[in-house]
Amino acid sequence: MRSLVAGALAVVGGIALGSLGFEGMSAAPGQGNQPSPFVDASVQSDVSPPLRHIPPAKHEPKLHEHPWRRPEGAQGGSPDSVIQSAPGAPVNLSTILNFAGVGNGDYGFVPDAAPPDTNGAVGATQYVQWVNESFAVFNKTTGALVYGPVPGNTIWSGFGGGCQTNNDGDPIVQYDKQANRWIFTQFSVSTTPYLQCVAVSTTSDATGPYNRYAFSYSNQFPDYPKLGVWPDGYYVTYNMFLNGFSFSGPRVCAWDRQAMLSGAGQVTQVCFQIGNGVHSLLPSDLDGTAAPAVGEPNLLARINTGTAVQVWQFHVDFVTPSNSTLTGPTSLAVASFTRACGGGTCVPQPGTSQQLDSLADRAMYRFAYRHFGGFESWVLNHSVATSLARRNKPVGSGIRWYELRNTGTPGSLPTVFQQSTFAPDSAYRWMGSIAQDKFGDILVGYSVSSSSVSPAIRVAGRLPGDPLGTLGAESNVQVGGGSQQGFNLERWGDYSAMSVDPGDDCTLYYTNEYLKANGAFNWSTRIGKFKFPGC
């Protein structure tokens, strides 16, 4: 994501390429070359006071934010053979709680950035939601506000440098379920060197102290960071732009999880730079209490040009970093698809000609992993066209979702177990997030809009015994009250978040955005809490 202020780029030109340069760049996919790892360490670290004792950082409005895109060639239209055009049987999903997140008029918050990049995670006792440019902590049982909203860089107050000064967004908050710790991360890109700022809590209390770190990417802009928790590391993926403009390809990095949990003064990161023939990878993110096999690589995934999901295996070795490997890509064949809106903007809204961006050029966060004992399972989603008009122009948008499974040796590559495109009517569905509970119940959350339906938040789910590739009747989390309007405000969301409660490994939380009324920079968010029957 880049930030625009009054229509001008708020990024600074590069500096000389340092240790995180192109020496590890691979050839484009299909050329048979694998990248070599390159290694460096955090450039800054400390331990914060308890967050609840830190005064909120000064708010610096950003006005407008955009993710950067890799240039794409035209994608030919392909009919979708796995559309689910009617909902399946109801699954009696229970809505346990539904409460306001950070948004317009809630908890004293007034948006001045768009989109919110709505993200959230659930921990032992709390739910944390983070949007551009603020986060808040809630009681997960009651939904009561515990802390905030405060600017995102509050958590780096007193840290110094760009992490303290800049509040640039693209936030991710995660909960390490194995260690019962919080992970907060956002980038610092208003100044150089470009940084990724990371804070790992010292307890399960999100308002307590944090081990804080900064990783430098020199003059490589680390766009669209996505974080996955894995037993041997925290894995992060980026789209890199040299000096903030020229696409360099995706970069995948692993941070030394044990060192960050222990509060080490310096933390190693091992990275691979992939060629610019691909973009927008997602790391596997562990759900549940059953860990993958010791030493099992983290699986990374992205959607291909309409016929495959591509995967890589990243094995990190922090003892001998040069032994770290990134293998792939391997293409897993899927039913043909055409990206919704051709990957760009076409989602209609009521009462306006202004359309919303599908962000259908990439898979949506998270790539959620779960170990079920006899097999390993990953779930993934993205937005696809539901029909093709004249000259193969993509029309409509549905949620294409997959479950990948490995039933063989732990660490083997998975295959596609089930897949479907959820499009039960003509409304556009996009901006999804997907996860499954400990029994394999799957829940997908997403945005819905049409010329007669204001952008709304819905969920749909399935039980393990349901016919493969089907979701049940959808439920409203929040009915939309207006359409997003205003100059150059086509972006919607950038991502949403489905997370699983580590307490019972059953309860699922979903957060996304909507508008209470027509307007610009007036978005709100909602947080829903759900449970499947029998879980």
MOFENNOR-V459354 format. One record per residue. N is the residue number from 1. RES is the residue in one small letter. PSI is psi in whole degrees, -180 to 180 (NA if undefined). Layout:
N;RES;PSI
N;RES;PSI
This chain:
1;m;139
2;r;158
3;s;135
4;l;129
5;v;117
6;a;37
7;g;-3
8;a;148
9;l;133
10;a;47
11;v;156
12;v;144
13;g;164
14;g;172
15;i;178
16;a;139
17;l;125
18;g;-146
19;s;-23
20;l;62
21;g;-147
22;f;9
23;e;-20
24;g;10
25;m;138
26;s;170
27;a;167
28;a;156
29;p;145
30;g;-11
31;q;-7
32;g;-4
33;n;142
34;q;144
35;p;159
36;s;147
37;p;151
38;f;150
39;v;138
40;d;-167
41;a;163
42;s;144
43;v;-6
44;q;145
45;s;156
46;d;-176
47;v;127
48;s;161
49;p;169
50;p;135
51;l;-38
52;r;-15
53;h;-2
54;i;124
55;p;144
56;p;140
57;a;158
58;k;135
59;h;127
60;e;105
61;p;141
62;k;-22
63;l;-54
64;h;138
65;e;146
66;h;139
67;p;146
68;w;152
69;r;144
70;r;138
71;p;133
72;e;141
73;g;166
74;a;139
75;q;126
76;g;147
77;g;137
78;s;131
79;p;148
80;d;119
81;s;-1
82;v;28
83;i;131
84;q;102
85;s;1
86;a;146
87;p;151
88;g;-167
89;a;145
90;p;145
91;v;5
92;n;44
93;l;130
94;s;128
95;t;109
96;i;-35
97;l;146
98;n;111
99;f;162
100;a;135
101;g;-166
102;v;125
103;g;-175
104;n;117
105;g;0
106;d;128
107;y;29
108;g;13
109;f;141
110;v;115
111;p;144
112;d;11
113;a;156
114;a;139
115;p;175
116;p;-13
117;d;55
118;t;126
119;n;149
120;g;163
121;a;156
122;v;140
123;g;-152
124;a;-44
125;t;-7
126;q;159
127;y;130
128;v;129
129;q;137
130;w;126
131;v;163
132;n;113
133;e;31
134;s;158
135;f;163
136;a;154
137;v;132
138;f;152
139;n;122
140;k;-19
141;t;-41
142;t;-19
143;g;4
144;a;142
145;l;128
146;v;-37
147;y;140
148;g;-165
149;p;145
150;v;156
151;p;146
152;g;-34
153;n;2
154;t;-36
155;i;-16
156;w;17
157;s;133
158;g;-5
159;f;-32
160;g;168
161;g;-164
162;g;-31
163;c;-38
164;q;-41
165;t;-41
166;n;142
167;n;73
168;d;-10
169;g;-148
170;d;51
171;p;149
172;i;130
173;v;133
174;q;160
175;y;121
176;d;102
177;k;-28
178;q;-35
179;a;-9
180;n;53
181;r;153
182;w;146
183;i;122
184;f;136
185;t;139
186;q;162
187;f;162
188;s;109
189;v;4
190;s;-19
191;t;164
192;t;155
193;p;152
194;y;134
195;l;153
196;q;123
197;c;130
198;v;136
199;a;126
200;v;123
201;s;154
202;t;-10
203;t;-177
204;s;-2
205;d;117
206;a;-14
207;t;11
208;g;-161
209;p;162
210;y;142
211;n;120
212;r;141
213;y;155
214;a;133
215;f;134
216;s;138
217;y;24
218;s;-120
219;n;21
220;q;111
221;f;117
222;p;80
223;d;151
224;y;52
225;p;138
226;k;133
227;l;135
228;g;136
229;v;130
230;w;153
231;p;-34
232;d;-1
233;g;166
234;y;118
235;y;134
236;v;141
237;t;146
238;y;162
239;n;120
240;m;140
241;f;116
242;l;125
243;n;21
244;g;6
245;f;-45
246;s;120
247;f;125
248;s;-13
249;g;172
250;p;148
251;r;137
252;v;132
253;c;152
254;a;129
255;w;144
256;d;100
257;r;-47
258;q;-39
259;a;-39
260;m;-37
261;l;-34
262;s;-8
263;g;30
264;a;147
265;g;-26
266;q;137
267;v;134
268;t;141
269;q;138
270;v;125
271;c;155
272;f;136
273;q;123
274;i;150
275;g;161
276;n;17
277;g;-7
278;v;171
279;h;165
280;s;63
281;l;155
282;l;138
283;p;152
284;s;143
285;d;123
286;l;126
287;d;151
288;g;180
289;t;-16
290;a;113
291;a;157
292;p;170
293;a;148
294;v;128
295;g;2
296;e;133
297;p;156
298;n;130
299;l;128
300;l;146
301;a;154
302;r;160
303;i;145
304;n;-160
305;t;16
306;g;1
307;t;-3
308;a;157
309;v;125
310;q;140
311;v;149
312;w;157
313;q;122
314;f;112
315;h;122
316;v;144
317;d;102
318;f;-17
319;v;-48
320;t;84
321;p;-29
322;s;-16
323;n;-4
324;s;146
325;t;148
326;l;114
327;t;143
328;g;-176
329;p;153
330;t;133
331;s;125
332;l;113
333;a;135
334;v;168
335;a;138
336;s;145
337;f;160
338;t;131
339;r;138
340;a;137
341;c;21
342;g;18
343;g;-7
344;g;-130
345;t;125
346;c;6
347;v;119
348;p;159
349;q;158
350;p;143
351;g;14
352;t;152
353;s;-7
354;q;129
355;q;163
356;l;153
357;d;131
358;s;-22
359;l;37
360;a;11
361;d;1
362;r;159
363;a;150
364;m;141
365;y;135
366;r;164
367;f;84
368;a;130
369;y;144
370;r;139
371;h;118
372;f;15
373;g;-70
374;g;-14
375;f;162
376;e;146
377;s;137
378;w;143
379;v;146
380;l;151
381;n;158
382;h;178
383;s;133
384;v;157
385;a;142
386;t;-12
387;s;168
388;l;127
389;a;-165
390;r;140
391;r;32
392;n;29
393;k;127
394;p;135
395;v;143
396;g;168
397;s;128
398;g;168
399;i;109
400;r;124
401;w;153
402;y;148
403;e;122
404;l;144
405;r;145
406;n;113
407;t;4
408;g;-144
409;t;132
410;p;135
411;g;-7
412;s;161
413;l;143
414;p;172
415;t;168
416;v;115
417;f;-43
418;q;157
419;q;154
420;s;159
421;t;114
422;f;111
423;a;70
424;p;-10
425;d;-168
426;s;-3
427;a;157
428;y;130
429;r;131
430;w;179
431;m;49
432;g;166
433;s;144
434;i;146
435;a;169
436;q;149
437;d;-174
438;k;-15
439;f;1
440;g;8
441;d;134
442;i;135
443;l;133
444;v;130
445;g;153
446;y;171
447;s;150
448;v;135
449;s;158
450;s;-176
451;s;-13
452;s;-4
453;v;115
454;s;147
455;p;122
456;a;172
457;i;127
458;r;164
459;v;154
460;a;145
461;g;176
462;r;154
463;l;156
464;p;-29
465;g;-3
466;d;156
467;p;139
468;l;144
469;g;24
470;t;145
471;l;152
472;g;-174
473;a;139
474;e;158
475;s;144
476;n;130
477;v;-41
478;q;126
479;v;136
480;g;147
481;g;-1
482;g;173
483;s;147
484;q;126
485;q;171
486;g;152
487;f;129
488;n;33
489;l;54
490;e;-20
491;r;139
492;w;118
493;g;-67
494;d;-35
495;y;161
496;s;-173
497;a;123
498;m;125
499;s;159
500;v;132
501;d;122
502;p;-14
503;g;-48
504;d;-7
505;d;24
506;c;-45
507;t;132
508;l;140
509;y;136
510;y;138
511;t;141
512;n;179
513;e;162
514;y;175
515;l;138
516;k;-25
517;a;163
518;n;145
519;g;-174
520;a;142
521;f;42
522;n;31
523;w;155
524;s;169
525;t;161
526;r;151
527;i;121
528;g;147
529;k;124
530;f;158
531;k;139
532;f;153
533;p;139
534;g;-5
535;c;NA
